[in-house]
């Protein structure tokens, strides 16, 4: 069976996490993306779209506009 050589993503990546996952997510994804933007939403549960939809959109819209 042939193995693929792992390579980093060649696209911008946005990682949004909440406590306690946020810092771990950023560390894990750094190995796979050179152009990585990370954001941690404090005072938010694990399901960010349900727990903080306004803050999620406030993070997504400028990042998507910049790309």
C-alpha positions in Angstrom: 0.0 0.0 0.0 1.4 3.4 -1.0 1.6 6.1 1.6 1.0 9.7 0.9 3.6 12.2 2.1 1.9 14.6 4.4 2.1 18.2 3.2 0.8 21.4 4.6 -2.4 23.1 3.3 -1.6 25.8 0.8 -4.7 27.8 1.6 -5.5 30.2 4.5 -7.0 28.3 7.4 -9.2 29.8 10.2 -9.5 27.8 13.4 -12.1 29.0 15.9 -12.3 27.2 19.2 -13.8 27.7 22.6 -12.5 26.7 26.0 -11.0 24.3 26.7 -10.5 23.1 23.1 -9.3 26.4 21.5 -5.6 26.3 22.4 -5.3 22.5 21.6 -7.0 23.1 18.2 -4.5 25.8 17.3 -1.6 23.6 18.3 -2.8 20.6 16.3 -3.6 22.6 13.1 -0.3 24.5 13.1 1.3 21.3 11.9 -0.9 21.2 8.8 -1.2 24.9 7.8 1.4 27.6 7.3 -1.2 30.4 6.9 -3.2 29.7 10.1 -5.3 32.2 11.9 -6.6 31.1 15.3 -9.3 32.6 17.5 -10.5 31.5 20.8 -14.0 32.5 22.0 -14.1 32.7 25.8 -17.3 32.2 27.8 -18.6 30.0 25.0 -19.6 26.4 25.0 -18.3 23.7 22.7 -21.0 24.3 20.0 -20.0 27.8 18.9 -22.7 28.3 16.3 -25.3 27.6 19.0 -23.7 29.3 21.9 -22.2 32.4 20.3 -23.6 32.9 16.7 -23.1 36.6 16.8 -19.4 36.3 17.8 -18.9 33.6 15.3 -20.2 35.8 12.5 -18.1 38.7 13.8 -15.0 36.6 13.4 -16.0 34.9 10.1 -17.1 37.9 8.0 -13.8 39.9 8.2 -11.7 36.8 7.7 -13.7 35.8 4.6 -13.7 39.4 3.3 -9.9 39.6 3.6 -9.4 36.4 1.5 
